[in-house]
Amino acid sequence: MDLPLVPRARKRTAWPSRIGVCIALLLSPLVLLAQDEGPGIAFSVAEPGAPLPAGWKNLPVASGKAMTQYTLVRDDQTTVLQADATRSASALMHEGNIDLTRTPVVAWRWKAEGAIEGADNSVGSKEDAPARLVFFFDGDKSKLSLIDRASMNLAKRLSGQELPYATLMYIWSTTAAPGSVIANPHTGRVQMIVVSGQPGDAGKWQILRRNIVQDYEKVFHETPGRITAYGLLTDTDNTGSTTRAWYGDVQFRAGP
């Protein structure tokens, strides 16, 4: 086998199959999740250097990918999550425990060291971001187009796991204006909304708030189903670069 071909083959791994690996591990009986906690995550109440909060797991998005390192650190008298990615892609994920009828709004803060050189979320070979907030949704897959269903069936054969009906991401990107919607290059069932990345954003904490229900309806043109999983993702596997980002507490609220 020509070993130099292996990294290139992995680099072209489509997002549907990558998501499948993440879900397969999240739902594995070996992964024990806290079932009685409320939605969201409060890094600020933890001590720097402590283990990741209960119910949250660092999961690879594809077999063979290097893992992004997530650690609790001190930042301005507050504990936050630091994400270090070096040619890596893994997500800090939690099983879905969000009731969108009661708390449709997500509020969080994050800080990215800077843009990822060469990254472009509209191009499969360059699809990286220093910071993402990710949501997987359930839904009636029989309503999808033949192309979407074929893509999901292929991804299931590759990953061995059913894929989400839909995936919504909020991302840090310099290649599109805030509010822009970018469809994943491999499938329209993954939609990304740019919320950060303007000149001056790098190295600064940003406080953000989005209505998940409204955003889902905007990009998928229907009412969202149940959230099956959600989490944070910093990745540089496609560009082969290095980046660092920080995440503050993530909360779910009634509105506005």
LOLUM-411881 format. One record per residue (C-alpha): x, y negated, z negated; residue number from 0. Coordinates in Angstrom, 1 decimal. Layout:
LOLUM-411881
+--------+--------+--------+------+
|      u |      v |      w | resi |
+--------+--------+--------+------+
|      X |      Y |      Z |  NUM |
...
+--------+--------+--------+------+
END
This chain:
LOLUM-411881
+--------+--------+--------+------+
|      u |      v |      w | resi |
+--------+--------+--------+------+
|    0.0 |    0.0 |    0.0 |    0 |
|    1.2 |   -3.5 |    0.8 |    1 |
|    1.1 |   -5.0 |   -2.7 |    2 |
|    1.2 |   -8.6 |   -1.7 |    3 |
|   -2.3 |   -8.1 |   -0.1 |    4 |
|   -3.8 |   -7.3 |   -3.5 |    5 |
|   -3.9 |  -10.8 |   -4.9 |    6 |
|   -5.4 |  -12.2 |   -1.7 |    7 |
|   -8.1 |   -9.6 |   -1.8 |    8 |
|   -9.0 |  -10.5 |   -5.3 |    9 |
|   -8.9 |  -14.2 |   -4.5 |   10 |
|  -11.8 |  -13.7 |   -2.1 |   11 |
|  -14.0 |  -12.0 |   -4.6 |   12 |
|  -17.5 |  -13.4 |   -4.2 |   13 |
|  -19.3 |  -15.1 |   -7.1 |   14 |
|  -22.2 |  -12.7 |   -7.2 |   15 |
|  -19.9 |   -9.7 |   -8.0 |   16 |
|  -17.8 |  -11.8 |  -10.3 |   17 |
|  -21.0 |  -12.7 |  -12.3 |   18 |
|  -21.9 |   -9.0 |  -12.3 |   19 |
|  -18.7 |   -8.1 |  -14.1 |   20 |
|  -19.4 |  -10.7 |  -16.7 |   21 |
|  -23.0 |   -9.6 |  -17.3 |   22 |
|  -22.0 |   -5.9 |  -17.5 |   23 |
|  -19.6 |   -6.6 |  -20.3 |   24 |
|  -22.0 |   -9.0 |  -22.1 |   25 |
|  -24.7 |   -6.4 |  -22.2 |   26 |
|  -22.4 |   -3.5 |  -23.0 |   27 |
|  -23.3 |   -1.7 |  -26.3 |   28 |
|  -19.6 |   -2.3 |  -27.2 |   29 |
|  -20.3 |   -6.0 |  -27.4 |   30 |
|  -22.1 |   -6.8 |  -30.7 |   31 |
|  -23.9 |  -10.1 |  -30.6 |   32 |
|  -25.5 |  -11.9 |  -33.5 |   33 |
|  -29.3 |  -11.8 |  -33.0 |   34 |
|  -30.5 |  -14.0 |  -35.8 |   35 |
|  -28.6 |  -17.2 |  -35.0 |   36 |
|  -30.1 |  -20.2 |  -33.3 |   37 |
|  -29.2 |  -21.3 |  -29.8 |   38 |
|  -26.1 |  -23.4 |  -29.1 |   39 |
|  -22.7 |  -23.4 |  -30.7 |   40 |
|  -21.1 |  -25.6 |  -33.4 |   41 |
|  -17.3 |  -25.5 |  -33.1 |   42 |
|  -17.1 |  -28.4 |  -35.5 |   43 |
|  -18.0 |  -26.3 |  -38.6 |   44 |
|  -15.2 |  -23.8 |  -37.9 |   45 |
|  -11.6 |  -24.0 |  -39.0 |   46 |
|   -8.8 |  -24.5 |  -36.4 |   47 |
|   -7.3 |  -21.1 |  -35.5 |   48 |
|  -10.4 |  -19.2 |  -36.7 |   49 |
|  -11.8 |  -16.4 |  -34.6 |   50 |
|  -14.4 |  -17.2 |  -31.9 |   51 |
|  -17.9 |  -17.7 |  -33.4 |   52 |
|  -20.1 |  -14.6 |  -33.9 |   53 |
|  -22.1 |  -13.6 |  -30.8 |   54 |
|  -19.7 |  -15.3 |  -28.4 |   55 |
|  -17.3 |  -13.2 |  -26.2 |   56 |
|  -14.5 |  -14.1 |  -23.8 |   57 |
|  -15.5 |  -12.1 |  -20.7 |   58 |
|  -13.7 |  -11.8 |  -17.4 |   59 |
|  -15.7 |  -12.8 |  -14.3 |   60 |
|  -14.0 |  -10.2 |  -12.1 |   61 |
|  -11.9 |   -7.1 |  -12.6 |   62 |
|   -8.2 |   -7.7 |  -12.6 |   63 |
|   -8.5 |  -11.5 |  -13.2 |   64 |
|   -6.3 |  -13.1 |  -15.8 |   65 |
|   -8.2 |  -14.3 |  -18.9 |   66 |
|   -8.7 |  -18.0 |  -19.7 |   67 |
|   -7.6 |  -18.5 |  -23.3 |   68 |
|  -10.2 |  -20.1 |  -25.7 |   69 |
|   -9.0 |  -21.2 |  -29.1 |   70 |
|  -10.4 |  -23.4 |  -31.9 |   71 |
|   -8.2 |  -26.5 |  -32.4 |   72 |
|   -8.2 |  -29.8 |  -34.3 |   73 |
|   -9.1 |  -32.9 |  -32.4 |   74 |
|   -9.5 |  -36.3 |  -34.1 |   75 |
|  -10.5 |  -34.7 |  -37.5 |   76 |
|  -13.0 |  -32.3 |  -35.7 |   77 |
|  -12.7 |  -28.7 |  -34.6 |   78 |
|  -13.3 |  -28.2 |  -30.9 |   79 |
|  -12.7 |  -25.4 |  -28.4 |   80 |
|   -9.6 |  -25.6 |  -26.2 |   81 |
|   -9.6 |  -23.8 |  -22.9 |   82 |
|   -6.3 |  -23.0 |  -21.2 |   83 |
|   -6.5 |  -21.5 |  -17.7 |   84 |
|   -3.5 |  -20.3 |  -15.8 |   85 |
|   -4.5 |  -18.7 |  -12.5 |   86 |
|   -7.4 |  -17.3 |  -14.6 |   87 |
|  -11.1 |  -17.0 |  -14.8 |   88 |
|  -13.1 |  -15.8 |  -17.8 |   89 |
|  -16.1 |  -17.2 |  -19.6 |   90 |
|  -17.1 |  -17.7 |  -23.2 |   91 |
|  -20.6 |  -16.2 |  -23.1 |   92 |
|  -23.6 |  -15.5 |  -25.4 |   93 |
|  -26.7 |  -13.5 |  -24.8 |   94 |
|  -29.7 |  -15.6 |  -24.0 |   95 |
|  -31.6 |  -16.9 |  -27.1 |   96 |
|  -33.0 |  -20.2 |  -25.8 |   97 |
|  -36.7 |  -21.0 |  -25.7 |   98 |
|  -37.0 |  -23.5 |  -22.8 |   99 |
|  -40.6 |  -24.3 |  -23.8 |  100 |
|  -39.4 |  -25.6 |  -27.1 |  101 |
|  -35.8 |  -26.8 |  -26.3 |  102 |
|  -35.4 |  -27.6 |  -22.6 |  103 |
|  -32.6 |  -30.2 |  -23.1 |  104 |
|  -29.0 |  -29.3 |  -23.6 |  105 |
|  -26.6 |  -31.8 |  -25.2 |  106 |
|  -22.9 |  -31.3 |  -25.3 |  107 |
|  -19.5 |  -33.0 |  -25.0 |  108 |
|  -16.3 |  -32.1 |  -23.2 |  109 |
|  -13.0 |  -33.4 |  -22.1 |  110 |
|  -10.9 |  -32.3 |  -19.2 |  111 |
|   -7.1 |  -32.9 |  -18.9 |  112 |
|   -7.6 |  -33.9 |  -15.3 |  113 |
|   -8.6 |  -32.7 |  -11.8 |  114 |
|   -7.5 |  -29.3 |  -10.5 |  115 |
|   -5.3 |  -30.0 |   -7.5 |  116 |
|   -6.8 |  -28.6 |   -4.4 |  117 |
|  -10.1 |  -27.6 |   -6.0 |  118 |
|  -13.3 |  -28.0 |   -4.0 |  119 |
|  -16.4 |  -26.3 |   -5.3 |  120 |
|  -18.0 |  -26.2 |   -1.8 |  121 |
|  -15.1 |  -24.0 |   -0.5 |  122 |
|  -14.9 |  -20.4 |   -1.7 |  123 |
|  -11.1 |  -20.2 |   -1.7 |  124 |
|  -10.9 |  -23.4 |   -3.7 |  125 |
|  -13.9 |  -22.9 |   -6.1 |  126 |
|  -12.4 |  -23.8 |   -9.5 |  127 |
|  -13.4 |  -26.3 |  -12.2 |  128 |
|  -11.7 |  -27.5 |  -15.4 |  129 |
|  -15.1 |  -27.4 |  -17.3 |  130 |
|  -18.4 |  -25.7 |  -16.7 |  131 |
|  -21.6 |  -25.0 |  -18.6 |  132 |
|  -23.3 |  -21.9 |  -17.2 |  133 |
|  -26.8 |  -20.5 |  -17.4 |  134 |
|  -28.1 |  -17.1 |  -16.1 |  135 |
|  -31.8 |  -16.8 |  -15.4 |  136 |
|  -34.3 |  -13.9 |  -15.0 |  137 |
|  -36.9 |  -14.0 |  -12.3 |  138 |
|  -38.9 |  -12.0 |   -9.7 |  139 |
|  -36.3 |  -10.8 |   -7.2 |  140 |
|  -38.9 |   -9.5 |   -4.9 |  141 |
|  -39.6 |  -13.1 |   -3.9 |  142 |
|  -36.1 |  -13.7 |   -2.6 |  143 |
|  -35.1 |  -13.6 |    1.1 |  144 |
|  -33.8 |  -10.5 |    2.7 |  145 |
|  -30.4 |  -12.1 |    2.8 |  146 |
|  -30.4 |  -12.9 |   -0.9 |  147 |
|  -31.6 |   -9.4 |   -1.8 |  148 |
|  -29.0 |   -7.8 |    0.4 |  149 |
|  -26.3 |   -9.9 |   -1.2 |  150 |
|  -27.5 |   -8.9 |   -4.7 |  151 |
|  -27.6 |   -5.3 |   -3.8 |  152 |
|  -24.1 |   -5.4 |   -2.4 |  153 |
|  -22.9 |   -7.2 |   -5.5 |  154 |
|  -24.6 |   -4.6 |   -7.7 |  155 |
|  -22.8 |   -1.8 |   -5.9 |  156 |
|  -19.5 |   -3.6 |   -6.5 |  157 |
|  -20.0 |   -4.5 |  -10.1 |  158 |
|  -22.4 |   -1.8 |  -11.3 |  159 |
|  -24.7 |   -4.3 |  -12.9 |  160 |
|  -27.9 |   -6.2 |  -11.9 |  161 |
|  -27.2 |   -9.8 |  -11.1 |  162 |
|  -29.1 |  -12.8 |  -12.5 |  163 |
|  -32.1 |  -14.0 |  -10.5 |  164 |
|  -30.4 |  -17.4 |  -10.5 |  165 |
|  -27.4 |  -19.2 |  -12.0 |  166 |
|  -27.3 |  -22.9 |  -12.8 |  167 |
|  -24.0 |  -24.6 |  -13.7 |  168 |
|  -23.0 |  -28.1 |  -14.8 |  169 |
|  -19.5 |  -28.8 |  -13.6 |  170 |
|  -16.6 |  -31.2 |  -13.8 |  171 |
|  -15.6 |  -32.0 |  -10.2 |  172 |
|  -13.8 |  -34.8 |   -8.3 |  173 |
|  -15.1 |  -33.8 |   -4.9 |  174 |
|  -18.7 |  -35.0 |   -5.3 |  175 |
|  -20.5 |  -37.8 |   -7.1 |  176 |
|  -22.3 |  -37.2 |  -10.4 |  177 |
|  -25.7 |  -35.8 |   -9.8 |  178 |
|  -24.6 |  -34.0 |   -6.6 |  179 |
|  -25.8 |  -30.5 |   -6.2 |  180 |
|  -23.3 |  -28.0 |   -4.7 |  181 |
|  -24.4 |  -24.5 |   -3.6 |  182 |
|  -21.9 |  -21.8 |   -4.3 |  183 |
|  -20.2 |  -21.0 |   -1.0 |  184 |
|  -21.2 |  -17.3 |   -1.2 |  185 |
|  -24.8 |  -17.5 |   -2.3 |  186 |
|  -27.6 |  -20.1 |   -2.8 |  187 |
|  -28.6 |  -18.2 |   -6.0 |  188 |
|  -25.8 |  -20.1 |   -7.7 |  189 |
|  -26.2 |  -23.9 |   -7.8 |  190 |
|  -23.8 |  -26.4 |   -9.4 |  191 |
|  -24.7 |  -29.9 |  -10.6 |  192 |
|  -21.8 |  -32.3 |  -10.9 |  193 |
|  -21.9 |  -34.2 |  -14.2 |  194 |
|  -18.2 |  -35.4 |  -14.6 |  195 |
|  -15.1 |  -36.0 |  -12.6 |  196 |
|  -15.3 |  -39.7 |  -11.7 |  197 |
|  -12.1 |  -41.9 |  -11.8 |  198 |
|  -11.4 |  -42.6 |  -15.5 |  199 |
|  -13.1 |  -39.4 |  -16.8 |  200 |
|   -9.8 |  -37.5 |  -17.2 |  201 |
|   -8.6 |  -37.2 |  -20.7 |  202 |
|  -11.7 |  -38.8 |  -22.2 |  203 |
|  -14.5 |  -37.2 |  -24.2 |  204 |
|  -17.8 |  -37.4 |  -22.5 |  205 |
|  -21.2 |  -37.0 |  -24.2 |  206 |
|  -23.7 |  -35.4 |  -21.8 |  207 |
|  -27.3 |  -34.4 |  -21.9 |  208 |
|  -29.4 |  -32.6 |  -19.2 |  209 |
|  -32.9 |  -31.3 |  -19.0 |  210 |
|  -32.4 |  -27.7 |  -17.9 |  211 |
|  -36.0 |  -27.1 |  -16.8 |  212 |
|  -36.1 |  -30.3 |  -14.6 |  213 |
|  -32.7 |  -29.5 |  -13.1 |  214 |
|  -33.6 |  -25.9 |  -12.4 |  215 |
|  -36.8 |  -27.0 |  -10.7 |  216 |
|  -34.9 |  -29.5 |   -8.6 |  217 |
|  -32.3 |  -27.0 |   -7.3 |  218 |
|  -34.4 |  -23.8 |   -7.1 |  219 |
|  -37.8 |  -25.4 |   -6.4 |  220 |
|  -39.7 |  -23.3 |   -9.0 |  221 |
|  -40.2 |  -23.0 |  -12.7 |  222 |
|  -37.3 |  -21.3 |  -14.5 |  223 |
|  -37.6 |  -17.9 |  -16.0 |  224 |
|  -36.0 |  -16.7 |  -19.2 |  225 |
|  -32.3 |  -17.5 |  -19.8 |  226 |
|  -30.5 |  -14.2 |  -20.1 |  227 |
|  -27.1 |  -15.6 |  -21.0 |  228 |
|  -25.2 |  -18.9 |  -21.2 |  229 |
|  -21.7 |  -20.1 |  -21.9 |  230 |
|  -18.6 |  -22.1 |  -21.0 |  231 |
|  -16.2 |  -21.5 |  -18.2 |  232 |
|  -12.8 |  -23.0 |  -17.3 |  233 |
|  -11.2 |  -21.3 |  -14.2 |  234 |
|   -8.2 |  -21.7 |  -11.9 |  235 |
|   -8.0 |  -18.3 |  -10.2 |  236 |
|   -8.8 |  -19.5 |   -6.7 |  237 |
|   -6.3 |  -22.4 |   -6.6 |  238 |
|   -3.7 |  -20.5 |   -8.6 |  239 |
|   -3.2 |  -23.5 |  -10.8 |  240 |
|   -3.1 |  -24.5 |  -14.5 |  241 |
|   -5.6 |  -26.7 |  -16.4 |  242 |
|   -6.8 |  -27.5 |  -19.9 |  243 |
|  -10.1 |  -28.7 |  -21.2 |  244 |
|  -11.9 |  -29.1 |  -24.5 |  245 |
|  -15.5 |  -28.4 |  -25.5 |  246 |
|  -17.4 |  -29.9 |  -28.4 |  247 |
|  -20.6 |  -28.6 |  -30.0 |  248 |
|  -23.4 |  -27.5 |  -27.6 |  249 |
|  -27.0 |  -28.1 |  -28.9 |  250 |
|  -30.5 |  -27.5 |  -27.5 |  251 |
|  -33.2 |  -30.0 |  -28.2 |  252 |
|  -36.9 |  -30.7 |  -27.5 |  253 |
|  -36.2 |  -33.8 |  -25.5 |  254 |
|  -36.3 |  -36.3 |  -24.0 |  255 |
+--------+--------+--------+------+
END
